[in-house]
């Protein structure tokens, strides 16, 4: 699953939701710091997010 805008808002929520359901998520955002926060949130929830 490719999701753009994973640094916040709907992209962040989508990444967390899909990862929690078992999808492998590839996320990107031009806001590197907030995108890295999303990576940590997904990993803490037991998911895997590739960037």
C-alpha positions in Angstrom: 0.0 0.0 0.0 1.5 3.3 -1.0 0.2 6.3 1.0 1.4 9.9 0.4 1.2 12.5 3.0 2.0 10.2 6.0 3.5 13.1 8.0 0.1 14.0 9.4 -3.6 14.2 9.1 -5.5 11.6 7.0 -2.2 10.1 5.6 -1.0 9.4 9.2 -4.3 7.8 10.2 -4.5 5.8 7.0 -0.9 4.5 7.5 -1.7 3.4 11.1 -5.0 1.8 10.1 -3.7 -0.2 7.2 -0.6 -1.3 9.1 -2.7 -2.4 12.1 -4.8 -4.5 9.7 -1.7 -6.2 8.4 -0.9 -4.3 5.2 2.7 -3.4 4.3 2.7 0.3 4.0 5.1 2.5 2.1 4.7 6.1 3.1 6.1 9.4 2.1 5.9 13.1 2.9 8.0 16.2 2.3 7.9 16.9 6.0 10.6 14.5 7.1 10.3 15.0 10.8 6.6 14.4 11.1 6.9 11.5 8.7 9.5 9.9 11.0 7.0 10.4 13.9 4.4 8.4 11.9 7.0 5.6 11.3 7.5 5.4 15.1 3.7 5.4 15.8 3.1 2.6 13.3 6.0 0.6 14.7 4.8 1.0 18.3 1.4 -0.2 17.2 3.0 -3.4 15.9 3.0 -2.4 12.2 5.7 -2.0 9.7 6.1 1.2 7.6 8.8 1.5 4.9 9.8 5.0 3.9 
